[in-house]
Amino acid sequence: MTGAAMGWEEVRSAAREKLLGVCSLCRVCDGRVCAGQVPGMGGVGTGTSAINNYEALRAIKLNLRTLHAATEPELSVTLFGKTLALPVLGAPVAGAKVNFQGRILEWEFTLAQVQGAREAGTLACTGDGAEPEEYAMGLKALQAVGGRGIPVIKPRPAEEILRRIRLAEDAGAVAVGIDVDAAGLMSMRRAGVAVGPLAPDVLTRICSATRLSVIVKGVMTADEARLAYECGAAGIVVSNHGGRVLDYTPGTAEVLPSVAAEVKGKLTLLADGGVRSGVDVLKFLALGADAVLVGRPAAWAAFGGGAEGVRFLYRKLAEELRAAMILTGCPSPAAAGPALLA
Ligand SMILES: Cc1cc2nc3c(=O)[nH]c(=O)nc-3n(C[C@H](O)[C@H](O)[C@H](O)COP(=O)(O)O)c2cc1C
């Protein structure tokens, strides 16, 4: 085992103890044991959407090639004007009270996410939820790292989204996101927070009302990817929210190629769902993503080792990605494409 992998196993064991009854940190995180555990760490309903993320990624096979000159692959990417040491960002994960049964403070959790990401040379997104502290703690954590992060806002009424974007601008955020796939979150509605779909004219208005790049998170079809682009989004995340919003969606790796065929090169194309290793990262890049987001593993990392645990995770992913790029003849993230896929 490499140094990073060893450190990572220690982080995982510490997290397993702290998350007893919340997340089993299964050897293979395939969404089965935790199916239906929302709130919690699972996928919604039967858990099929989270399971499909795992299965779709697992089904992708890579061509092994070693007769080439890619001995020192370049891992860095430039997104939204920032150069990241690796094509992996922290996904927004909010709601420590409900999802982690309050075993960590929202503040402590979010700070670990953004600090660990910054120390690894990348950046993390922060989330939003029914509790006012969820968005607020994200912004406060971003400010603690000089704004190096991306707050992701729930699809609230337009004026409220714009108010939150102003706060993100003031916090010096790199970009801002809207997780449109939370449109039907009944937990938000029950808590009195109006969320719902964003009509294209509303999205257009939002995109043109800020100097920040707007990222639409939760796109699962090529037509909506194009629509987001036409509305002025600077980026999208192909995501089904880790399988937590709608039962029976396809895995993200399944839909990414059709989305990439529609918008690759027009906007920043991100994807998430089931990334657990550097090989998974390379698979998403080969399917068309410019970079990926990692959700649950970053949560384990924060529990198991705080900011240092999160840094370990990125270090491990970077080492695995580098090895996979050498073994597939891929000199840089931008060079990853269909030729890598068997
Ligand atoms: C406990 C938990 C909380 C989450 N909170 C948010 C959130 O506030 N906003 C958001 O856009 N996505 C949220 N997500 C979804 C993640 O950002 C991401 O899309 C998903 O976890 C990626 O899949 P992965 O966990 O398999 O890496 C959450 C996911 C989990 C597991």
The ligand as an SDF file (V2000), in Angstrom:
LIG
                    3D

 31 33  0  0  0  0  0  0  0  0999 V2000
  -25.3950   13.2880    3.2590 C   0  0  0  0  0  0  0  0  0  0  0  0
  -25.4560   13.9710    1.9330 C   0  0  0  0  0  0  0  0  0  0  0  0
  -25.8240   15.3190    1.8550 C   0  0  0  0  0  0  0  0  0  0  0  0
  -25.8660   15.9770    0.6280 C   0  0  0  0  0  0  0  0  0  0  0  0
  -26.1740   17.3260    0.5810 N   0  0  0  0  0  0  0  0  0  0  0  0
  -26.1960   17.9650   -0.6080 C   0  0  0  0  0  0  0  0  0  0  0  0
  -26.4550   19.3700   -0.6830 C   0  0  0  0  0  0  0  0  0  0  0  0
  -26.6690   20.0620    0.2980 O   0  0  0  0  0  0  0  0  0  0  0  0
  -26.4720   19.9420   -1.9130 N   0  0  0  0  0  0  0  0  0  0  0  0
  -26.2100   19.2400   -3.0590 C   0  0  0  0  0  0  0  0  0  0  0  0
  -26.2170   19.8020   -4.1420 O   0  0  0  0  0  0  0  0  0  0  0  0
  -25.9610   17.9070   -3.0070 N   0  0  0  0  0  0  0  0  0  0  0  0
  -25.9190   17.2740   -1.8250 C   0  0  0  0  0  0  0  0  0  0  0  0
  -25.6240   15.9360   -1.7860 N   0  0  0  0  0  0  0  0  0  0  0  0
  -25.2680   15.2300   -3.0440 C   0  0  0  0  0  0  0  0  0  0  0  0
  -23.7600   15.3680   -3.3300 C   0  0  0  0  0  0  0  0  0  0  0  0
  -23.3910   16.6820   -3.5950 O   0  0  0  0  0  0  0  0  0  0  0  0
  -23.3240   14.5430   -4.5470 C   0  0  0  0  0  0  0  0  0  0  0  0
  -24.0920   14.8770   -5.6650 O   0  0  0  0  0  0  0  0  0  0  0  0
  -23.3890   13.0330   -4.3260 C   0  0  0  0  0  0  0  0  0  0  0  0
  -23.1520   12.6960   -2.9720 O   0  0  0  0  0  0  0  0  0  0  0  0
  -22.3630   12.3720   -5.2280 C   0  0  0  0  0  0  0  0  0  0  0  0
  -22.3780   11.0050   -5.0860 O   0  0  0  0  0  0  0  0  0  0  0  0
  -21.3250   10.1890   -4.1640 P   0  0  0  0  0  0  0  0  0  0  0  0
  -21.7180   10.4440   -2.7540 O   0  0  0  0  0  0  0  0  0  0  0  0
  -21.5590    8.7950   -4.5950 O   0  0  0  0  0  0  0  0  0  0  0  0
  -19.9340   10.6950   -4.4790 O   0  0  0  0  0  0  0  0  0  0  0  0
  -25.5560   15.2640   -0.5580 C   0  0  0  0  0  0  0  0  0  0  0  0
  -25.1630   13.9250   -0.4870 C   0  0  0  0  0  0  0  0  0  0  0  0
  -25.1100   13.2650    0.7420 C   0  0  0  0  0  0  0  0  0  0  0  0
  -24.6550   11.8270    0.7840 C   0  0  0  0  0  0  0  0  0  0  0  0
  1  2  1  0
  2  3  1  0
  2 30  2  0
  3  4  2  0
  4  5  1  0
  4 28  1  0
  5  6  2  0
  6  7  1  0
  6 13  1  0
  7  8  2  0
  7  9  1  0
  9 10  1  0
 10 11  2  0
 10 12  1  0
 12 13  2  0
 13 14  1  0
 14 15  1  0
 14 28  1  0
 15 16  1  0
 16 17  1  0
 16 18  1  0
 18 19  1  0
 18 20  1  0
 20 21  1  0
 20 22  1  0
 22 23  1  0
 23 24  1  0
 24 25  2  0
 24 26  1  0
 24 27  1  0
 28 29  2  0
 29 30  1  0
 30 31  1  0
M  END
$$$$
